[in-house]
Amino acid sequence: MTITHLEKNFSSWSHHRYYPISQFYKDYFGEKVYKVSVSIAESCPSRQPNSRMPHCIFCDEWGSAAYPLERDKSLQEQIRINRDRIAKRYKAKQFLIYFQSYTNTFERVSELQHRFDIALAEDKVSGIVLGTRPDCLPSKVLPLLKQTHERYYVMVELGLQSFFDHHLEFLQRGHNVQSGYEAISKLSQQTGVDIGIHLMFGLPNETEDEIIQTAEILNTLPISNVKLHNLHVLTHTPLATMYKNGQFEPIELEPYIDKVILFLQHLSPNIAVQRLAAVASRWDELIAPQWTKEKMRPTQMIEDRLLALETYQGQFYTVNQ
């Protein structure tokens, strides 16, 4: 029996119908690798005392920190606590330190170098993942990223959120689409690091054509992975006020699933997927939608729908697009 290209993909994707980041890491490192989240960065451009930039409408006081209660601990303590927790739960043996909260390149280069040194000196740490904004990559930080990547694995995750300026304006991101292209180009040409892109779906007046265009744009860029979020409402955010005033209605699970599947169908099978939906780690701060509390059900429903529709990542992808 002839094995089709699709069957080869499913086999290499651990029988998922999309290319999971876990398989990407396994292909790269030769075994499973787990991210250890730490919260060290204390701010971002819009939160500076004299900044005229509005806050992103969705960002709460923790700046996307996964473990906000541990932010008062040192970097070394955070790494060891979270690494040991993950190692015990998953029997993990290799780790990447994920500088997750706020804007991690919004620091002096010497301080960022110090943090890299601490993280990379830890046992079983193979590299770092750095979360930042596309408009916070000054030229002075690029040599550090390049030098570090020459010795260790480095991925930079860029919070672009959208490739459409009207959506970025709604989100009050303070940067435009062009700055995203420029950031990706600088990282690719001057550092060689892996590049991941964060995207948000469920924005007001979002169209199917925009979802398809987003996938097609990513297919042309020098990136290795993408992480998907659904726009959801947290307390003490501008979006919470908009929601209470009837100015925003978060997307429900079923239409969100439709958007993700449409996106995956047009996404290159060579781009790994970090996550299919956001998870609100702080349930007491989530206002809506409530399904964002659930870690497994949205992902499982997307996988089930892909199977039921007999569709998969890259179904409509063409190399020459």
Buried (B, 14 or more C-beta within 10 A) or exposed (E): EEEEEBEEBBEBBEEBBBBBBBBBBBEBBEEBBBBBBBBBBEBBBBBEEEEEBEBBBBBBEBBBBBBBEBBEBEBEEBBBBBBEEBBEEEEBEBBBBBBBBBBBBBBEBEEBBEBBEBBBEBEEBBBBBBBBBBBBBEEEBBEBBBBBBEEBBBBBBBBBBBBBEEBBEBBBBBBBBEBBBBBBEBBBEBBBBBBBBBBBBBBEEBEEEBBBBBBBBBBEBEBBBBBBBBBBBBEEBBBBEBBEEEEBEBBBBEEBBBBBBBBBBBBBBEBBBBBBBBBBBBEEBBBBBBBBBBEEEBBEBBBEBBEEEEBBBBBBBEEEE
